[in-house]
Amino acid sequence: MFETFYPGQELDLATIERHAYADGDIRTAQLAALALDAAEEAARLEDTLGKELAEAEDAYVLAQEAWGRHNEAMRTKFEELRQVLEITSRVSQREHLLQLVGECLDLIDKAED
């Protein structure tokens, strides 16, 4: 039965199964059926994995976008705070407040990298 296949020719498990049943070779037919089932299951698992990876990538992109919006909002708030502290430090003559705000902004920049 296998002699009908030539080197390099892809095995057609469904044909092998049919021929084996026709020839009365139940064991070969069952093995071919199991191989077909395994191939179908592998294809299904590969498809599922592909979908799950795509969903994970989408979730990662959404998370990155959310973090970007969060960081931008925090940067805006810190800038507003810096402006208020700058006015306050000039009025109270406590310039070290500006230095502390600058250090906070530097920390934010480092955290984004």
Secondary structure, DSSP 8 states (H G I E B T S, - for coil): -GGGS-TT----HHHHHHHHHHHT-HHHHHHHHHHHHHHHHHHHHHHHHHHHHHHHHHHHHHHHHHHHHHHHHHHHHHHHHHHHHHHHHHHHT-THHHHHHHHHHHHHHHHH-
